């Protein structure tokens, strides 16, 4: 595979992660509009998690430390939110939100 083709594939991967990040916001907005209140659904966090994983691969592929760092931080945060939501759905203890 030529380096030009590889470059295009990396760009496609980078754009894919950005589109998915954007779509997660549209999804969150759509769910909120349907429920007539601000809601952050579980699907939002899954979309962010997948986008961050794609972005991590992209960052590693183009050897960009800042992209890698941002992706890893996002993966940690998004995964934690998924775990908290799952715990709440199972009836487990949830810490009160700080004011």
N, C-alpha and C positions, 0 to 999 in steps of 0.2 A: 504494500500500500504506500502510495507516495506521501511525502510530508504535507503536501497541499491538501490531499484527501483527509489525512489525519487532522489537520488544522480545522477543516470544515466540520468533521465529526465532533471535535471538542466544542466548537461554536454551537452546534446543534444541541449538544448536551447542556451547555451553559444556558442557552435560550429556553430549553425545556424546563430547567429548574426555575427560571424566572417566571415563565408562564404559569407554572404550577403554584408558585408563591402568590401571584396575582389572582389566580382562580380561587385560591383559598379565601381571599378577602371577598370576592364576589359571592362565594358560597355562604360565608358568614353573613353578609348583608342580606342575601336572599332568605336564609332561614330566619333572620331577625324580622324581616318584613312580613313573612308569613305568620310569625307568632306575635307580631305587633309589639315587640320589646327587644332589647338588645340581648342576643344570645350568642354564645361561642360553643357551637356543637362539636361533638367528638370528631366528626369528619373533618372539621377545620384543622384540628391538631394532627390528624393522620396525613392530610394533604401537605401540611408544613413539614412533617417528619420525612415524607418521601422526597419532597423538594430539597430538603437539607441533605439527605443521603445522596441524591443526584449531584447536588452542588459540591459535596465532599469529594466524590469521584472526579468531578470536573476540576476542582482545585488541585487535587493530587496529580491529575493528568497534565495540567499546565504548570505544575510546580509553583503554586502561589500560596504562600503561607497564610496571608490574611484571609483568603477564601476558605482555606482549611480550618482556621481557627474559628471563623464565624459559623461555619457549618457544624463543627463539633459542639460549639456552644448552643446552637439551635437544636441539634439532636438531643442534647441533654435536657433542655427546657421543654421541648415538645413531648418527649417521652415521659418526663415527669408529670406533665399535665394529663397525659393519657392515663398514667397509672393512678393519679388522684381521682379522675373521673370514674375509672373502673372500681376503685375502692368505694367511692360514694355509692355507685350503683349496686354494689354488693351489700351495702348497709354498714360498711366499716367506719371507723372514726375519721372525721375530717376536722382538721384544725380550723378555728374561727379565723376569718379574714381580719388582718390588722387595719386599723383606721389611721 
